[in-house]
Amino acid sequence: MPQTSTWALPYPAGTQVPNVPADLQALATATDAALSAATAFVGGEVRANALQNLSPGGNALSFPTVVVSPAGVAWDGSTTWTVQQSAPYSLFANARIDNVTGSPAIHFAGTTYSDGTFILPGLSTSSGYGDVSTSGTVYLTAGTQVRAWIYTGTAAKTAFAIRPPMFKIWRK
């Protein structure tokens, strides 16, 4: 029996003798499988479990602790997610840092940090101890690598374990 190209749903060929019960069963089984795959959770959540000393400039945040096991996205165990399916993804990252000067911000970028590699730029915080976070939804193509980078301005800082840095990614 031929199948549709996108969802692999079977349909009888014009030359086949119709067998309505068998054809409907094959279509129902294939539809169930296609819907299960389309609605399956894709994403994960990781956190840091220790202080992270941050150098001036851009720092890739490290997240060694898995909170929600990655599904449908690859995780390198430290800093980088690799998207396995092209789709819109929601991203969230947060960290509490000390000595907030120089308008620090968290940005999502690839494996190198520069204004030209931003996937999703973040907003800055202003002074004192502060939570710095960013979130948003962006279309990512299969194979895209994503890291949460924290820009600390010109001063060294510390990301605290009392509000551990976290990174969440999920397919919309």
Secondary structure as the mmCIF struct_conf table of DSSP 4:
data_model
#
loop_
_struct_conf.conf_type_id
_struct_conf.id
_struct_conf.beg_label_comp_id
_struct_conf.beg_label_asym_id
_struct_conf.beg_label_seq_id
_struct_conf.end_label_comp_id
_struct_conf.end_label_asym_id
_struct_conf.end_label_seq_id
STRN STRN1 GLN A 3 GLN A 3
TURN_TY1_P TURN_TY1_P1 SER A 5 TRP A 7
STRN STRN2 PRO A 10 PRO A 10
TURN_TY1_P TURN_TY1_P2 GLY A 14 THR A 15
BEND BEND1 GLN A 16 GLN A 16
HELX_LH_PP_P HELX_LH_PP_P1 VAL A 17 PRO A 18
HELX_RH_AL_P HELX_RH_AL_P1 VAL A 20 THR A 39
BEND BEND2 ALA A 40 ALA A 40
STRN STRN3 GLY A 43 ARG A 47
BEND BEND3 ALA A 50 ALA A 50
STRN STRN4 GLN A 52 LEU A 54
BEND BEND4 PRO A 56 GLY A 57
STRN STRN5 GLY A 58 ALA A 60
STRN STRN6 THR A 65 ALA A 71
BEND BEND5 GLY A 72 GLY A 72
STRN STRN7 VAL A 73 TRP A 75
BEND BEND6 GLY A 77 THR A 79
STRN STRN8 TRP A 81 VAL A 83
BEND BEND7 GLN A 85 GLN A 85
STRN STRN9 ALA A 87 ILE A 97
BEND BEND8 ASP A 98 ASN A 99
BEND BEND9 GLY A 102 GLY A 102
STRN STRN10 ALA A 105 ALA A 109
BEND BEND10 THR A 111 THR A 112
BEND BEND11 SER A 114 SER A 114
HELX_RH_3T_P HELX_RH_3T_P1 ASP A 115 THR A 117
STRN STRN11 PHE A 118 LEU A 120
STRN STRN12 SER A 124 SER A 124
BEND BEND12 SER A 127 TYR A 129
STRN STRN13 GLY A 130 LEU A 140
TURN_TY1_P TURN_TY1_P3 ALA A 142 GLY A 143
STRN STRN14 GLN A 145 TYR A 151
TURN_TY1_P TURN_TY1_P4 GLY A 153 THR A 154
BEND BEND13 ALA A 155 ALA A 155
STRN STRN15 LYS A 157 ALA A 159
BEND BEND14 ALA A 161 ARG A 163
STRN STRN16 MET A 166 ARG A 171
#
